[in-house]
Amino acid sequence: MDTEDQPIMPAPRDLVGGLEKGLQVIATFDQERSRLSIAEVAARTGLTRAAARRYLITLTHLGYMRHENKLFSLTPMVLRLGQSYLHSARLPRLAQPLLYRLAYAQGEAASVGVLDHDQLVCVAAVSAGQLVSVTLQPGTRVPAWCTANGRVLLASLPPAQLDSYLERVQLEPITEHSIIDKKRLAEAIHRARSQGYALVDQELELGLRTMSVPLKNFRGEVVAAMNISVHAGRMTLEQMVDRCLPALLKIQVELNAML
């Protein structure tokens, strides 16, 4: 690894605690918790109520929050933070035109995702007139274990990291097809590693089937995963392997050469 690519190990004096806590407050809000009180934010972040109040008031003043009936919620201004990544990061810019070609050649949806802690984050997506899933949008976050992109990325982890993940992950039946046995999940992840792609059948959403392949940089490191998603009523798993896998592998080669 080049020296400039080495992770920065900051000294405590170099860290801005206020910024860290402010971002933590923003991250507290999600689909299930879109409107929170000061007390709820304090409880979820570990801040005192007085500190949570100051951060919420500051974020409201800056335009990132709104306040109504003693409850706070995010404003669309927060999207600027994500858009800054999508517009400046190299991976989404390189992937988007190739995803467009892939999606429209297959007549299906395609996306690229990366691991962020234990979640899969979509960083680029194209839907060729087929609204397959609302989760296939840039910025969406879903559990890694029940997605094809997530399993491909988990398969690339060193054994110790994968073991640690499997030990701490909480499996729940999101759909009737979800794998909730850790031994079966480990087998699915190892299968994705050995065959070079992952297939997931309706484990995240009923009707959603996905196939994914890894994306590697010039050092051979897996940095992202790319998938094709189809509605279960339009294509069987066997048909996905026959029709979609060759197209995925072709775009994979092109993207790998650019990363």
Secondary structure, DSSP 8 states (H G I E B T S, - for coil): --GGGS-----GGG--HHHHHHHHHHHT--SS-SSB-HHHHHHHHT--HHHHHHHHHHHHHHTSEEEETTEEEE-GGGHHHHHHHHHH-HHHHHHHHHHHHHHHHHTSEEEEEEEETTEEEEEEEEESS----TTSSTT-EEESTTSHHHHHHHHTS-HHHHHHHHHH-----SSTT----HHHHHHHHHHHHHHS-EEEESSSSTTEEEEEEEEE-TTS-EEEEEEEEEETTT--HHHHHHHHHHHHHHHHHHHHHH-
